[in-house]
Amino acid sequence: MNGDPKPIGLYWVAGFLRRNERVASVVGRKLEASRAEAATPKQVRAFLEQYEAARTRLSISIDNTYNKDDTGVVLGLYTNIRVLASSKKKKAYKKSPENRECVSLLECVSATGRRLRCAVIFKGQNLQTTWFPSRIGT
């Protein structure tokens, strides 16, 4: 970038990380580009304020408050890559292409820690017996 044609050495990244304590190598996690660009602190704060007002107005108890999280496993795409980020961060998000086929995993946990059974959603018109174990454990 500065006009030096010499390639970096084999241990350049390790040396760079030692010299720059504010940067660390963390596992990059995929996040849809639209979500990465839309979730600003101001928007998240506004959503949480509206949610709490609605929960209070409708008298919804904490026991009946659940959070659902879905994770898409992209078929044919390697997801655990390492990226450089601030050493204060444990995760870093990397934009991913949105035109690949996914298998969705849904988790649901209550505000009190109660967990519902995970759901797996496959794209397709017919169920295939190979998608499911012969005996589902608890």
VEXTIDO-351398 format. One record per residue (C-alpha): residue in one letter; x, y, z. Coordinates in pm, 1 decimal, padded with zeros to 6 digits. Last residue first. Layout:
N
REC residu        x        y        z
REC      A        X        Y        Z
...
//
This chain:
138
REC residu        x        y        z
REC      T -03444.2 -03508.6  02575.8
REC      G -03327.4 -03751.1  02307.7
REC      I -03480.9 -03791.1  01961.7
REC      R -03471.8 -04147.8  01835.8
REC      S -03423.4 -04236.6  01467.4
REC      P -03224.8 -03917.8  01415.2
REC      F -03380.5 -03665.6  01176.0
REC      W -03266.8 -03514.1  00846.4
REC      T -03203.2 -03860.4  00696.2
REC      T -03579.7 -03924.5  00702.5
REC      Q -03634.6 -03656.4  00439.6
REC      L -03921.0 -03413.6  00476.4
REC      N -04078.1 -03286.5  00154.6
REC      Q -04108.5 -02936.8  00003.6
REC      G -03766.0 -02811.0  00096.9
REC      K -03566.6 -02560.9  00296.6
REC      F -03476.1 -02706.1  00634.0
REC      I -03586.0 -02562.6  00967.5
REC      V -03435.7 -02689.9  01294.4
REC      A -03612.3 -02613.9  01621.1
REC      C -03444.5 -02609.8  01965.2
REC      R -03647.5 -02727.8  02263.6
REC      L -03758.3 -02446.4  02492.2
REC      R -03528.2 -02302.6  02753.8
REC      R -03633.6 -02149.5  03086.7
REC      G -03375.2 -01888.9  03196.9
REC      T -03602.7 -01638.2  03377.5
REC      A -03610.3 -01400.2  03077.7
REC      S -03724.0 -01699.7  02874.4
REC      V -03507.8 -01879.1  02618.5
REC      C -03593.9 -01976.9  02259.0
REC      E -03353.4 -02122.2  02006.2
REC      L -03415.8 -02154.1  01634.0
REC      L -03173.9 -02318.0  01389.8
REC      S -03218.2 -02233.4  01022.1
REC      V -03070.5 -02438.8  00737.3
REC      C -02953.5 -02199.0  00472.4
REC      E -02928.5 -02180.9  00093.3
REC      R -02699.4 -01906.8 -00036.2
REC      N -02798.8 -01571.2 -00188.2
REC      E -02747.3 -01346.6  00115.0
REC      P -02370.6 -01312.0  00091.5
REC      S -02207.3 -01253.9  00429.1
REC      K -02100.0 -00939.7  00612.5
REC      K -01843.2 -01009.4  00882.9
REC      Y -01914.6 -00958.6  01250.1
REC      A -01648.3 -00943.6  01518.9
REC      K -01666.2 -01117.7  01853.6
REC      K -01482.9 -01097.3  02190.1
REC      K -01407.1 -00728.2  02156.6
REC      K -01165.5 -00538.8  02382.6
REC      S -00871.9 -00650.1  02165.5
REC      S -01020.1 -00440.6  01885.2
REC      A -01053.6 -00635.7  01562.1
REC      L -00854.8 -00852.8  01321.8
REC      V -01043.8 -01140.4  01158.3
REC      R -01046.4 -01515.3  01203.3
REC      I -01279.6 -01731.2  00999.2
REC      N -01535.0 -01976.2  01130.1
REC      T -01807.8 -01964.4  00863.4
REC      Y -01701.3 -02180.5  00567.4
REC      L -01982.4 -02172.7  00311.2
REC      G -02127.6 -02480.3  00138.9
REC      L -02463.3 -02470.4  00315.6
REC      V -02510.2 -02159.8  00522.7
REC      V -02608.4 -02245.8  00878.2
REC      G -02858.2 -01983.0  00979.1
REC      T -02889.8 -01893.9  01343.2
REC      D -03217.8 -01789.8  01491.0
REC      D -03268.9 -01633.8  01828.1
REC      K -03596.8 -01614.3  02014.1
REC      N -03623.2 -01422.3  02338.0
REC      Y -03903.3 -01501.0  02576.0
REC      T -04109.8 -01301.0  02825.5
REC      N -04387.5 -01496.0  02992.4
REC      D -04203.1 -01541.0  03322.6
REC      I -04106.4 -01169.5  03305.7
REC      S -04475.0 -01085.7  03331.0
REC      I -04676.2 -00921.0  03054.7
REC      S -04900.9 -00652.9  03205.9
REC      L -05008.2 -00514.6  02863.9
REC      R -04895.5 -00157.7  02943.3
REC      T -04576.3 -00279.7  03111.9
REC      R -04475.7 -00507.2  02823.6
REC      A -04570.1 -00233.3  02571.9
REC      A -04356.3  00028.1  02752.7
REC      E -04066.9 -00219.4  02782.4
REC      Y -04084.1 -00297.1  02409.6
REC      Q -04098.8  00069.8  02311.0
REC      E -03792.5  00147.6  02525.7
REC      L -03608.7 -00156.7  02386.6
REC      F -03684.1 -00050.7  02027.7
REC      A -03566.2  00307.2  02086.9
REC      R -03239.6  00180.7  02244.9
REC      V -03176.6 -00052.0  01948.6
REC      Q -03241.9  00230.8  01700.5
REC      K -03005.0  00471.2  01879.5
REC      P -02734.3  00205.5  01915.2
REC      T -02751.8  00146.1  01537.1
REC      A -02881.6 -00180.1  01394.8
REC      A -02939.2 -00099.4  01025.8
REC      E -02601.8 -00149.5  00852.0
REC      A -02512.8 -00481.7  01009.8
REC      R -02871.1 -00601.6  00975.0
REC      S -02884.6 -00525.5  00601.6
REC      A -02545.7 -00693.6  00548.6
REC      E -02666.7 -01014.5  00709.0
REC      L -02435.3 -01116.8  00991.8
REC      K -02165.5 -01379.8  00981.7
REC      R -01935.7 -01430.8  01276.5
REC      G -01564.4 -01354.4  01271.9
REC      V -01358.1 -01537.8  01533.2
REC      V -01117.3 -01300.2  01706.3
REC      S -00758.7 -01190.3  01638.7
REC      A -00676.4 -00892.5  01859.0
REC      V -00603.1 -00521.9  01814.2
REC      R -00557.7 -00272.4  02099.7
REC      E -00235.1 -00448.8  02204.1
REC      N -00061.9 -00343.8  01881.9
REC      R  00302.6 -00460.4  01876.2
REC      R  00218.1 -00821.4  01968.8
REC      L -00066.5 -00827.4  01713.5
REC      F  00162.9 -00694.9  01438.8
REC      G  00424.6 -00956.6  01527.5
REC      A  00168.8 -01237.4  01496.8
REC      V  00045.8 -01090.7  01165.7
REC      W  00401.0 -01061.5  01024.6
REC      Y  00500.8 -01420.6  01108.7
REC      L  00526.4 -01551.9  00749.8
REC      G  00672.8 -01228.4  00619.6
REC      I  00501.7 -00951.4  00427.5
REC      P  00566.8 -00932.3  00054.9
REC      K  00829.4 -00680.9 -00073.8
REC      P  00681.8 -00438.2 -00329.4
REC      D  00684.7 -00143.3 -00083.9
REC      G  00473.4  00128.6 -00246.1
REC      N  00291.0  00233.9  00070.3
REC      M  00000.0  00000.0  00000.0
//
